[in-house]
Amino acid sequence: MDFQSLLKTKTEAIEEQIRALLPKEEGFQKTVISAMNYAVLAGGKRLRPLFMGEAHGLFQGNAPMLPHFQFALECIHTYSLIHDDLPALDNDELRRGRPSTWKQFGHAMGILAGDGLLNYAAETASGAFLLCRDHSELVNCARAEQVLFGKSGVYGMLGGQVLDVEAEGRAVDKEELFFIHANKTAALIEASLMIGGILAGADEESVLCLEEAGRNIGLAFQIQDDILDMTGTEEELGKPIGSDERNGKNTYVTLFGPEKSKEDAEAMLERAIRLLQGFPARNEFLEELVRHLIGRRH
């Protein structure tokens, strides 16, 4: 398997799907749509849509609703980045090597662009119901939508962001830090794997296993982000380095140190791979994608 070539092909296919589903930049609301599209098309690894598609393949799925959910999840992820960059939160002026959305379009339009993407995610996900071919697909679609918005709301990503903001400038313990990372970062990766399995008709036990794998991947991914924020360059990351320290953020690295952090991230990724290898079908590309995360410099 030529992993890099396959990764490029799969990422380009997802990019094409995303462009096809984006709203047209027209009408009196053109400015906010332009800001939304600017943020979505800024690049990125498209990890969450990739994970969703590969989990779907683990169960030999062919659900026509899959692209709608891949796009909706990427919209939610992008809206969270737009709002993270705002002056009231991380106050970052650079994202993926370009001016962040609020810096490019203004503070107010940055807020509205994030709001717009969250709403557009709901529109797109609900539109997936029209593609269902039978009752079982309708049920799967409903389950997937529940996961999508549950994992991105107050009991998921948003809940993690709340504690992250409230913990700025003070020490946190391990339980609080894990809550922040498990929700702010891992919840959407959990959602990607779970939704891929659900749309393919995976049973509840398998979906729970995918959730656990996603939590381990997400935690390891965040730890690697924390390491890169301390050791990477602005050119590698496409955003300012040292922003965690500047904003008084608590990270895995500040709590446990870089060596322990790297060891724990590797152990979490191996745990995730073992879980993914426990299904009847193997997906070697998915396993390699998980391993790829720990060695990234971007």
C-alpha positions in Angstrom: 0.0 0.0 0.0 1.3 3.4 -1.0 -0.1 5.3 2.0 0.9 8.8 0.9 -0.6 8.4 -2.6 -3.8 6.9 -1.2 -4.1 9.6 1.3 -3.7 12.3 -1.4 -6.4 10.6 -3.6 -8.9 10.2 -0.7 -8.3 13.7 0.5 -8.8 15.2 -2.9 -12.1 13.2 -3.3 -13.4 14.7 0.0 -12.2 18.1 -1.1 -14.3 17.8 -4.2 -17.4 16.7 -2.2 -16.9 19.7 0.1 -16.7 22.2 -2.7 -19.9 20.7 -4.3 -21.9 21.2 -1.1 -20.7 24.7 -0.1 -23.3 27.5 -0.4 -23.1 29.9 -3.4 -21.6 33.3 -2.7 -24.5 35.4 -3.8 -27.4 37.5 -2.4 -27.5 40.1 0.4 -25.8 37.5 2.7 -22.9 37.1 0.3 -20.3 38.4 2.7 -21.0 35.9 5.4 -21.1 33.1 2.9 -17.8 34.2 1.5 -16.3 34.2 5.0 -17.8 30.7 5.6 -16.3 29.3 2.4 -13.0 31.1 3.1 -12.6 29.2 6.3 -13.7 25.8 5.0 -11.4 26.0 2.0 -8.4 27.1 3.9 -6.9 23.7 3.6 -6.6 21.3 6.5 -6.1 17.6 6.7 -9.8 16.7 6.4 -9.1 14.1 9.1 -12.7 13.9 10.4 -14.3 13.2 7.0 -11.5 10.7 6.2 -12.1 8.9 9.5 -15.8 8.8 8.8 -15.3 7.3 5.4 -12.8 4.7 6.5 -15.0 3.6 9.5 -17.9 3.3 7.0 -15.7 1.0 4.9 -14.9 -1.2 7.9 -18.5 -2.4 7.8 -18.8 -2.5 3.9 -21.2 0.4 3.9 -22.6 2.2 0.8 -24.9 4.7 2.4 -25.7 7.6 0.0 -26.0 9.9 3.1 -22.3 9.6 3.9 -21.0 12.7 2.0 -23.6 14.9 3.7 -22.4 13.9 7.1 -18.8 14.2 6.2 -19.4 17.7 5.0 -21.6 18.6 8.0 -18.9 17.4 10.5 -16.2 19.5 8.6 -18.5 22.5 8.8 -18.8 22.1 12.6 -15.0 21.6 13.0 -14.4 24.7 10.9 -16.9 26.8 12.9 -15.1 25.8 16.1 -11.8 27.0 14.6 -13.2 30.3 13.5 -14.6 31.0 17.0 -11.4 29.7 18.7 -9.4 32.3 16.8 -11.6 35.2 17.9 -10.1 37.9 20.2 -12.4 36.9 23.0 -10.9 33.4 23.0 -7.4 32.6 21.6 -7.0 35.9 19.7 -5.1 34.3 16.8 -4.6 36.2 13.6 -3.2 33.3 11.6 -4.9 30.0 10.6 -3.4 27.5 8.2 -0.9 30.0 6.9 -3.6 32.7 6.1 -5.3 35.5 8.1 -7.8 33.9 10.4 -11.4 34.5 9.4 -12.1 37.3 11.8 -8.9 39.0 10.8 -9.8 38.8 7.1 -13.5 39.7 7.4 -13.8 41.5 10.7 -14.7 40.5 14.2 -18.5 40.6 13.7 -18.4 38.6 10.5 -16.1 36.1 12.1 -18.8 35.4 14.7 -21.5 35.2 12.1 -19.5 32.9 9.8 -19.1 30.4 12.7 -22.8 30.7 13.4 -23.5 30.2 9.7 -21.4 27.0 9.4 -23.1 25.4 12.4 -26.5 26.1 11.0 -25.4 25.0 7.5 -24.2 21.7 9.0 -27.6 21.1 10.4 -29.3 21.9 7.1 -27.0 19.5 5.3 -27.3 16.7 7.8 -31.1 17.0 7.8 -31.1 17.0 4.0 -29.4 13.5 4.2 -32.8 12.1 5.2 -34.1 12.7 1.7 -31.4 10.3 0.4 -32.5 7.4 2.5 -33.7 4.4 0.6 -35.5 2.4 3.3 -36.6 2.5 6.9 -33.3 1.1 8.3 -31.4 3.9 6.6 -33.8 6.5 8.0 -33.1 5.1 11.5 -29.4 5.1 10.9 -29.6 8.7 9.7 -31.4 9.7 12.8 -28.8 8.0 15.0 -26.0 9.6 13.1 -27.5 13.1 13.5 -28.0 12.6 17.2 -24.3 11.7 17.5 -23.2 14.6 15.3 -24.9 17.3 17.4 -24.4 15.5 20.7 -20.7 15.3 20.3 -20.4 18.9 19.2 -22.7 20.4 21.9 -22.5 21.1 25.6 -21.9 17.4 26.4 -19.1 17.3 23.8 -16.9 19.8 22.0 -18.6 22.9 23.4 -18.4 21.6 26.9 -14.7 21.1 26.6 -14.3 24.6 25.3 -16.2 26.0 28.3 -13.8 24.4 30.8 -10.8 25.4 28.6 -11.8 29.0 28.8 -12.6 28.9 32.5 -9.3 27.2 33.3 -7.1 29.9 31.7 -4.5 31.3 34.0 -5.0 28.7 36.8 -3.6 25.2 37.4 -5.8 22.2 36.5 -5.6 18.6 37.6 -5.4 15.6 35.4 -9.2 15.0 35.5 -10.0 18.5 34.3 -7.3 18.4 31.6 -8.7 15.0 30.3 -12.2 16.5 30.3 -11.0 19.4 28.2 -9.1 17.3 25.7 -11.7 14.4 25.6 -14.4 16.9 24.7 -12.8 19.8 22.9 -10.7 17.7 20.6 -11.6 14.0 20.8 -15.4 14.3 20.7 -15.5 15.2 17.0 -13.1 12.4 16.1 -15.3 10.0 18.1 -18.3 11.3 16.1 -16.5 10.7 12.8 -15.8 7.1 13.5 -19.2 6.4 15.1 -21.2 8.0 12.3 -19.3 6.1 9.7 -20.1 2.9 11.5 -23.8 3.9 12.2 -24.5 4.8 8.5 -23.1 1.4 7.5 -25.4 -0.4 9.9 -22.9 -1.3 12.7 -24.4 -2.7 15.9 -24.3 -0.8 19.2 -21.3 -2.7 20.6 -19.2 -1.9 17.5 -20.2 1.8 17.6 -19.1 1.9 21.3 -15.8 0.4 20.3 -15.4 3.0 17.5 -16.1 5.7 20.1 -13.4 4.4 22.4 -10.9 4.3 19.5 -11.9 7.8 18.6 -11.3 9.0 22.1 -7.8 7.6 22.1 -7.0 9.0 18.7 -8.4 12.4 19.7 -6.4 12.6 23.0 -3.2 11.6 21.2 -3.9 14.1 18.4 -4.3 16.9 21.0 -1.1 15.9 22.9 0.8 16.0 19.6 -0.7 19.5 19.0 0.5 20.6 22.4 4.0 19.3 21.7 4.1 21.0 18.3 2.9 24.3 19.9 6.1 24.2 22.0 8.5 22.8 19.4 7.2 23.6 16.0 7.7 26.7 13.8 5.1 29.1 12.5 5.8 27.9 8.9 5.2 24.2 9.9 2.0 24.9 11.9 0.5 27.6 9.7 -0.4 29.5 12.9 1.4 31.4 15.7 3.5 29.1 17.9 3.4 29.4 21.7 -0.2 30.6 21.7 -1.1 28.1 24.5 1.5 29.6 26.8 0.6 33.2 25.8 -3.1 32.6 26.6 -2.4 30.8 29.9 -3.7 27.5 28.5 -3.2 24.2 30.4 -1.8 21.5 28.2 -0.7 17.9 28.6 2.9 19.0 28.1 2.8 21.6 30.8 1.3 19.1 33.2 3.4 16.0 32.4 6.4 17.2 30.3 7.3 16.5 26.7 8.8 13.0 27.1 5.9 11.6 29.1 3.4 13.3 26.8 5.0 11.6 23.7 5.0 8.2 25.4 1.3 8.6 26.4 0.3 9.7 22.9 2.0 6.7 21.4 0.3 4.4 23.8 -3.1 5.9 23.1 -2.6 5.5 19.3 -1.6 1.9 19.8 -4.7 1.3 21.9 -6.8 2.8 19.1 -5.2 0.6 16.5 -5.8 -2.5 18.5 -9.5 -1.6 18.8 -9.8 -1.0 15.1 -8.1 -4.3 14.4 -10.8 -6.1 16.5 -13.4 -5.9 13.8 -14.0 -8.8 11.3 -12.7 -6.6 8.4 -9.3 -4.9 8.5 -8.7 -1.4 7.1 -4.9 -1.0 6.8 -5.2 2.5 5.5 -7.2 3.6 8.5 -4.6 2.0 10.8 -1.8 3.7 9.0 -3.6 7.0 9.1 -3.8 6.7 12.9 0.0 6.0 13.1 0.6 8.9 10.7 -0.8 11.4 13.3 2.0 10.9 15.9 4.8 11.7 13.4 3.2 14.8 11.9 4.9 18.3 12.0 1.8 20.2 10.8 
